[in-house]
Amino acid sequence: MKTQTLVSSALVTALSLGLVAQAQAADAAKEKCFGIAKAGQNDCANLNGSHSCAGQSKTDNAAEEWKYVAKGSCKSSGGMTADEAKAKLKK
């Protein structure tokens, strides 16, 4: 019985590692793009800390809100980097 549990645990671990590697590869092909998220369509917490979850933005294209986009496509979408968004918010 212990051998079966050990083998099952090893198999689950191996499969999990494969899924994690896939998720990391997918994330590497994306970048955070600020100022393009529509209301309720942001991907996570904003820069000013007024919320910490996805889907909580209140206005379209707010500089502090972000979405993941394909790497290299942020500028052509009219978005900003995190540093550019922070500078805009300080003004």
JOMO-V651881 format. One record per residue. N is the residue number from 1. RES is the residue in one small letter. SS is DSSP state (helix for helix, strand for strand, loop for the rest). PHI is phi in radians with two decimals (999 if undefined). D_FIRST is the distance of its C-alpha to the first C-alpha in Angstrom with 2 decimals. Layout:
BEGIN
<<N:RES:SS:PHI:D_FIRST> <N:RES:SS:PHI:D_FIRST>>
END
This chain:
BEGIN
<<1:m:loop:999:0.00> <2:k:helix:-1.15:3.81> <3:t:helix:-1.13:5.45> <4:q:helix:-1.11:5.24> <5:t:helix:-1.13:6.39> <6:l:helix:-1.11:8.71> <7:v:helix:-1.13:10.07> <8:s:helix:-1.10:10.70> <9:s:helix:-1.11:12.41> <10:a:helix:-1.11:14.39> <11:l:helix:-1.15:15.54> <12:v:helix:-1.08:16.69> <13:t:helix:-1.09:18.49> <14:a:helix:-1.09:20.20> <15:l:helix:-1.16:21.39> <16:s:helix:-1.11:22.64> <17:l:helix:-1.08:24.63> <18:g:helix:-1.12:26.32> <19:l:helix:-1.20:27.41> <20:v:helix:-1.12:28.74> <21:a:helix:-1.08:30.73> <22:q:helix:-1.12:32.24> <23:a:helix:-1.11:33.26> <24:q:helix:-1.16:34.86> <25:a:helix:-1.14:36.76> <26:a:helix:-1.15:38.06> <27:d:helix:-1.17:39.19> <28:a:helix:-1.16:40.97> <29:a:loop:-1.53:43.11> <30:k:strand:-2.17:44.32> <31:e:strand:-2.48:46.57> <32:k:strand:-1.33:47.67> <33:c:strand:-2.18:51.05> <34:f:strand:-1.62:53.09> <35:g:loop:1.53:55.80> <36:i:loop:-2.08:54.74> <37:a:loop:-1.29:52.34> <38:k:loop:-1.38:53.75> <39:a:loop:-0.95:53.53> <40:g:loop:1.37:49.99> <41:q:loop:-2.15:48.59> <42:n:loop:-1.27:47.86> <43:d:loop:-1.60:44.46> <44:c:loop:-2.96:43.89> <45:a:loop:-0.95:45.74> <46:n:loop:-1.66:49.40> <47:l:loop:-1.21:51.44> <48:n:loop:-1.51:53.37> <49:g:loop:1.36:50.36> <50:s:loop:-1.35:51.55> <51:h:loop:-2.69:48.15> <52:s:loop:-2.24:44.65> <53:c:loop:-2.34:43.21> <54:a:loop:-1.19:43.71> <55:g:loop:1.34:46.23> <56:q:loop:-1.91:48.36> <57:s:loop:-1.20:51.42> <58:k:loop:-1.76:54.61> <59:t:loop:-2.29:57.02> <60:d:loop:-1.27:57.14> <61:n:loop:0.99:57.21> <62:a:loop:-1.21:57.03> <63:a:loop:-1.05:57.02> <64:e:loop:-1.44:54.19> <65:e:loop:-1.69:51.77> <66:w:strand:-2.44:49.75> <67:k:strand:-2.38:47.77> <68:y:strand:-1.35:45.73> <69:v:strand:-2.32:47.77> <70:a:strand:-1.05:47.49> <71:k:loop:-0.95:48.33> <72:g:loop:1.59:52.09> <73:s:loop:-1.85:53.07> <74:c:loop:-1.12:53.67> <75:k:helix:-1.04:57.33> <76:s:helix:-1.23:58.25> <77:s:helix:-1.56:56.77> <78:g:loop:1.52:59.10> <79:g:loop:-1.64:56.43> <80:m:strand:-2.31:56.32> <81:t:loop:-1.35:54.09> <82:a:helix:-1.07:52.83> <83:d:helix:-1.12:55.70> <84:e:helix:-1.13:58.28> <85:a:helix:-1.15:56.99> <86:k:helix:-1.08:57.11> <87:a:helix:-1.11:60.68> <88:k:helix:-1.13:61.70> <89:l:helix:-1.21:60.35> <90:k:helix:-1.28:62.36> <91:k:loop:-1.26:65.62>>
END
